[in-house]
Amino acid sequence: MQDDGYVSDEPKVGKRKAAIVPWGLVGPPLLAFVGISLLWVLVHHWIPVVVFIVYVALIFISFAPYIVVTERSRSPTTWFLAWGLLTSLGATFGMVSGSLAYNKYVRRYWGYEEHRHYHNVLASEPAGAHADAGVITFTSGVHVDVTKSVGFSAGRVYCAAPIMDDTVASQVEYWAVGKDCCSSRGEMWCDSVHDVHARTGAVILSDTSLMSNLTSSGLDHSRFLAAVKQAAGAYELTIPEEPLIMRWISDLGALQAQYWRDAAIYLGVTCFLYFLFAMPAAWAANEVARRLDKARQ
């Protein structure tokens, strides 16, 4: 105890810091990562600006403690700087993870919800008449001719087969496609191509945005078209300038539910991977902050 009666509170501060380290450097960054990712998946489609407002706000909040403590205290504050850096990093990783999940899975769900649905379509009807389609239900008798399928290799196998009926001669307007579900020629088992009751095509929507290209969904469309052109050449078929390519399905609701499940699995995996990164990052940041603070004293 000092002569003037003042008792230093530094040991108490040290105990408080010890109690929240490293979890104090793990929890907030992890919450920022999860929160921003969920905003992308659940909110971005309706109000995109909210995601970016929350992201900017999190960056500000991340460094607010460091700024406040630096201004009001003469004690070392490197730990609060580490807290701000890790939390802002978690929010940034959440932006990347969430946008990838949205563009790879959730965007496709909304594409089928918001584009037009056509019913009782003949396989001979011009594809251009349904260029705005998200889903097409064909008339009875329309089927996928898997004997005229082709597999186009480009890292993965991109499969295509003509959708035909008795009215189709040589020009094929609609094509069923899939990935890694066919042989090089004449065999295909993508989705519901062998289901005699299936008559629905979920159109593969073209998307050339940067994020779609990063998730391969933008590249998929061009590679499916390459498979279509290869099949047309192999079986002496003709195609319009812009044929419609689609997944041949029996249940649209099941396909849309699968996109949500895939998005949830993707987010679960990325959250776990981020947690594995956050633990050693928090430990390293805490050690660096402790040594810098010690060097300052």
C-alpha positions in Angstrom: 0.0 0.0 0.0 1.3 3.5 -1.0 1.9 6.3 1.5 -0.8 8.5 0.1 -3.4 5.8 0.5 -3.8 5.1 -3.3 -4.0 1.5 -4.2 -3.2 0.7 -7.9 -5.9 -1.1 -9.8 -3.4 -2.5 -12.4 -3.6 -6.1 -11.0 -7.4 -6.0 -11.3 -7.2 -4.9 -14.9 -4.7 -7.6 -15.6 -7.1 -10.2 -14.1 -10.0 -8.9 -16.2 -8.0 -9.2 -19.3 -6.8 -12.6 -18.5 -10.3 -13.8 -17.9 -11.4 -12.8 -21.4 -8.3 -13.8 -23.4 -8.3 -15.5 -25.8 -12.1 -15.9 -25.9 -12.5 -12.1 -26.0 -10.5 -12.2 -29.3 -12.5 -15.2 -30.6 -16.1 -14.5 -29.8 -16.7 -11.1 -31.3 -14.9 -11.8 -34.6 -16.8 -15.1 -34.9 -20.1 -13.3 -34.2 -19.2 -10.7 -36.8 -18.4 -13.5 -39.3 -21.7 -15.4 -38.7 -23.8 -12.2 -38.6 -22.6 -10.8 -41.9 -22.8 -14.2 -43.6 -26.5 -14.6 -42.4 -27.4 -11.1 -43.6 -26.1 -12.0 -47.0 -28.2 -15.2 -47.2 -31.4 -14.0 -45.5 -31.6 -10.2 -46.1 -29.5 -9.2 -49.1 -32.1 -10.2 -51.7 -34.7 -7.9 -50.1 -32.6 -5.0 -48.9 -29.0 -5.2 -50.2 -27.9 -1.9 -48.6 -28.5 -3.2 -45.1 -25.7 -5.7 -45.4 -23.2 -3.0 -46.3 -24.5 -0.6 -43.7 -24.0 -3.2 -41.0 -20.6 -4.1 -42.3 -19.4 -0.5 -42.1 -20.9 -0.1 -38.7 -19.1 -3.2 -37.5 -15.8 -1.9 -38.7 -16.4 1.3 -36.8 -17.5 -0.5 -33.7 -14.4 -2.8 -33.9 -12.0 0.1 -33.4 -14.1 2.2 -31.1 -12.8 0.7 -27.9 -9.2 1.2 -29.0 -9.9 4.9 -29.9 -11.7 5.5 -26.6 -9.2 3.8 -24.4 -6.3 5.5 -26.1 -7.8 8.9 -25.5 -8.8 8.3 -21.9 -6.0 6.1 -20.5 -2.3 6.1 -20.3 -2.1 2.4 -20.0 -1.1 0.2 -23.0 -4.0 -0.5 -25.4 -2.5 -2.9 -28.0 -5.0 -5.6 -26.9 -7.9 -3.4 -28.0 -6.2 -2.8 -31.3 -5.9 -6.5 -31.8 -9.6 -6.9 -30.9 -10.5 -4.3 -33.5 -8.4 -5.9 -36.2 -9.7 -9.4 -35.6 -13.3 -8.3 -35.4 -13.1 -6.3 -38.6 -11.4 -9.2 -40.2 -14.2 -11.5 -39.2 -16.7 -9.1 -40.7 -14.7 -9.0 -43.9 -14.5 -12.7 -44.2 -18.2 -12.9 -43.5 -18.8 -10.6 -46.5 -16.9 -12.9 -48.7 -18.4 -16.1 -47.3 -22.0 -14.8 -47.4 -21.7 -13.3 -50.9 -20.4 -16.7 -52.2 -23.2 -18.6 -50.5 -25.8 -16.1 -51.9 -24.5 -16.2 -55.5 -23.9 -20.0 -55.5 -27.2 -21.1 -53.9 -29.7 -18.5 -52.7 -29.7 -16.5 -56.0 -30.9 -19.6 -57.9 -33.8 -20.1 -55.5 -35.0 -16.6 -56.1 -34.4 -16.9 -59.8 -37.1 -19.6 -60.0 -39.4 -17.6 -57.7 -39.2 -14.4 -59.7 -38.9 -15.4 -63.3 -41.9 -16.4 -65.3 -43.4 -19.9 -65.2 -44.7 -21.3 -68.5 -47.1 -24.3 -68.8 -48.1 -26.7 -71.6 -45.1 -25.8 -73.8 -44.4 -27.8 -76.9 -40.8 -28.9 -77.5 -41.0 -27.3 -80.9 -42.0 -23.8 -79.7 -39.2 -21.2 -80.2 -36.9 -20.8 -77.2 -36.9 -17.1 -77.8 -40.6 -16.9 -76.9 -39.7 -18.1 -73.4 -36.5 -16.2 -73.0 -37.7 -14.7 -69.7 -38.6 -18.1 -68.2 -37.4 -19.5 -64.9 -39.5 -22.7 -65.1 -41.1 -24.4 -68.1 -43.6 -27.2 -67.8 -44.0 -29.1 -71.1 -46.9 -30.9 -72.6 -47.4 -34.7 -72.2 -45.1 -36.6 -74.5 -42.1 -34.3 -74.2 -39.0 -36.2 -73.0 -35.2 -36.0 -72.8 -33.6 -38.1 -75.5 -30.6 -39.5 -73.5 -29.4 -41.5 -76.5 -28.3 -38.2 -78.0 -26.5 -36.9 -74.9 -22.9 -35.7 -74.9 -20.4 -35.1 -72.1 -18.2 -32.0 -72.4 -15.0 -32.1 -70.2 -13.9 -28.8 -68.7 -12.5 -29.8 -65.3 -15.9 -31.4 -64.6 -18.1 -33.2 -67.1 -20.9 -30.9 -68.5 -23.7 -33.0 -69.9 -26.4 -32.1 -72.4 -29.2 -33.9 -74.2 -32.1 -32.7 -76.4 -35.6 -32.2 -75.1 -37.9 -33.6 -77.8 -41.4 -34.8 -78.8 -43.0 -36.0 -81.9 -43.2 -32.5 -83.4 -39.4 -31.9 -83.2 -37.6 -32.6 -86.5 -33.9 -31.4 -86.4 -34.0 -28.0 -84.7 -33.9 -28.5 -80.9 -34.8 -25.4 -78.9 -34.5 -26.8 -75.3 -31.8 -28.9 -73.7 -31.5 -30.8 -70.5 -28.1 -30.4 -68.7 -26.3 -31.5 -65.6 -22.8 -32.0 -64.2 -20.9 -35.3 -63.8 -24.0 -37.4 -64.7 -23.3 -38.8 -68.2 -20.8 -40.7 -70.3 -19.0 -39.1 -73.2 -21.9 -40.1 -75.5 -25.3 -41.8 -75.4 -25.7 -42.2 -71.6 -27.1 -39.6 -69.1 -28.7 -39.9 -65.7 -28.9 -36.3 -64.6 -31.8 -35.3 -62.2 -35.1 -36.8 -63.5 -34.2 -37.6 -67.1 -35.4 -41.2 -66.7 -38.6 -40.3 -64.9 -41.4 -40.8 -67.4 -43.6 -38.4 -65.4 -41.1 -35.6 -65.3 -42.1 -32.7 -67.6 -40.5 -29.6 -65.9 -37.4 -27.7 -66.8 -35.7 -25.4 -64.3 -33.9 -23.0 -66.6 -30.2 -22.4 -66.0 -30.1 -18.6 -65.8 -27.2 -16.8 -67.4 -25.3 -14.6 -64.9 -22.0 -12.9 -65.8 -21.5 -11.0 -62.5 -18.1 -11.2 -60.8 -19.3 -13.2 -57.8 -21.1 -15.7 -60.1 -17.8 -16.2 -61.9 -16.0 -16.7 -58.6 -18.5 -19.4 -57.7 -18.4 -21.0 -61.2 -22.1 -20.5 -61.7 -21.4 -17.9 -64.4 -18.9 -20.2 -66.2 -21.4 -23.1 -65.9 -23.8 -21.5 -68.4 -21.1 -21.1 -71.1 -19.8 -24.6 -70.6 -23.3 -26.1 -70.8 -23.7 -24.2 -74.1 -20.5 -25.7 -75.3 -21.9 -29.2 -74.5 -25.1 -28.4 -76.4 -23.2 -27.3 -79.5 -21.1 -30.5 -79.3 -24.2 -32.6 -79.0 -25.8 -30.8 -81.9 -22.8 -31.4 -84.1 -22.4 -35.0 -83.1 -26.1 -35.9 -83.8 -26.6 -33.6 -86.8 -29.1 -31.4 -84.9 -29.5 -27.6 -85.3 -30.0 -25.1 -82.5 -31.2 -21.5 -82.3 -28.9 -18.7 -81.6 -29.9 -18.8 -77.9 -31.2 -22.3 -76.9 -32.7 -22.7 -73.4 -30.8 -25.0 -71.2 -32.4 -26.4 -68.1 -32.4 -29.1 -65.4 -35.0 -31.7 -66.1 -36.9 -32.2 -62.8 -40.0 -33.7 -61.4 -40.4 -31.5 -58.3 -39.4 -27.8 -58.4 -40.0 -27.4 -54.6 -37.5 -30.1 -53.8 -34.9 -28.4 -56.0 -35.4 -25.1 -54.3 -35.3 -26.7 -50.9 -32.0 -28.3 -51.9 -30.5 -24.9 -52.7 -31.4 -23.8 -49.1 -29.9 -26.9 -47.6 -26.7 -26.5 -49.7 -26.5 -22.9 -48.5 -26.9 -23.9 -44.9 -24.3 -26.6 -45.2 -21.9 -24.2 -46.9 -22.3 -21.6 -44.1 -21.9 -24.3 -41.4 -18.6 -25.5 -43.0 -17.3 -22.0 -43.5 -18.2 -21.0 -39.9 -16.4 -24.1 -38.6 -13.3 -23.4 -40.7 -13.3 -19.8 -39.6 -13.5 -20.9 -35.9 -10.4 -23.1 -36.6 -8.6 -20.0 -38.0 -9.9 -17.7 -35.2 -8.4 -19.7 -32.3 -4.7 -19.6 -33.3 -5.2 -16.0 -34.7 -6.5 -14.9 -31.3 -3.7 -16.6 -29.4 -1.1 -15.0 -31.7 -2.7 -11.6 -31.5 -2.9 -11.8 -27.7 0.8 -12.8 -27.5 1.9 -9.9 -29.8 -0.3 -7.5 -27.8 1.1 -8.7 -24.5 4.7 -8.4 -25.6 4.2 -4.9 -27.1 2.4 -3.7 -24.0 5.3 -5.1 -21.9 7.8 -3.4 -24.0 6.0 -0.1 -23.6 6.1 -0.2 -19.8 
